[in-house]
Amino acid sequence: METEELLRDAHVLLHPIRYKIIELLMNDSLHISEISNRIQEDRRLVSYHLLTLEECGFLESAYEISYEPKSKGKALRKYKVTDKVGKVISELKNRISEIPNFSSS
């Protein structure tokens, strides 16, 4: 991965709200309302960050039919992380380990 591309991806991925979203979605695919509630951020703000993450290839989304009582039968857009997240994190770790005299605690 080129350094410039890695820096761009790291900038997108490591934004505090986007990082929270990625961390949350590592174990489950969730709807925007669930994400917004769990990270306690405004839904419009979460929507913006989801769009950014999806445009950069860190997330993908698909519509699923809900079986929850409140939204039974509705199509909900659920988000999940892509393999790109792991690749970028791994590449960042590799690059950091190559820095002379760098010690991670």
N, C-alpha and C positions, 0 to 999 in steps of 0.2 A: 504494500500500500504506500502510495506517495505521501510524503510528509505533509504537503499542503492539504491533501484530502483527509488525512488523519486528523489534522488540526481542526478542519471544518467540522468533521464528524464529532470530535471531542467537544467542541464548542456547543453543538446542538445537544448532544447527549448529557452533558454535565451541567446544564442549566438546572437550578434547584427544583423547580416544579417538574420539569421534564424528567429529571432523575427520580423524583418520587413516583411519577407515573410508571416509568420503566420498572422500578423496584417492585411496585405493586403488581404489575402485569407479568412478572417473571414466573409466577406460580399459577396464574389463572387468567382467563379471558373475561373481560368485564365490559359493561355498558357505561356510557359516559356519566350517568347519574350515580352509579356505584363508585366510580373513580372519584368524582367530585366530592361525594360524601366522605369517602375514606381518607382523602388527603385534605379535606376541609378547605377547598378552594372553590371559588365561584365557577359555575358550570360554563359560562362564556369563556373564561380564562382557560379552563381545562380543554374546551373545544379547540381553542387556538393552538394550544400546545400539542394536542392529539394530531391536528392537521399537520403541524410542523414535523412531528416525529414520523408520521405516515409518508409525507412527501420526501423525507430523507431516507426512507427505507427501514426505519427502526421498528415500525409497527405495521400490521396489516389488520384489516377489519372485514367482517362479514356479517350479514344479517342472519339472525337466528330467531325462531319462534319461541316466545316466552311461555313458560308453564307456571310462572309465579302467579299467585292469586290476584294481585293488583294489576298485572299486565298480561294476563293469560290470553294467548292467541295473537298478541301483537308481535310484529317483527322488530327486534331490537338489534341495533348495530353494536357488535362486540369487538373489542380490540385485543390483540395479542402481540407479543414481541416476535421479531424475526431473528434469524440467525446472525444478522448483521450486528446486533448488540454484542453478542459474545465475541465476534471477530474483532470488533473495534476495541473492546475492553482488553482482549488478549494482546492485540498489537500495541496498545498503550503500555501495558505491563512490560512487554518485551523492550520497548523503546526506553522506558524509565530504567529498567535494569541495566541498560547499556551506558547510562550516564556515570562517568567516573566519580567515585567517592559518594555516590548516592546510597543512603541507607534508609530503608523503609522500616518504620517501627510498628 
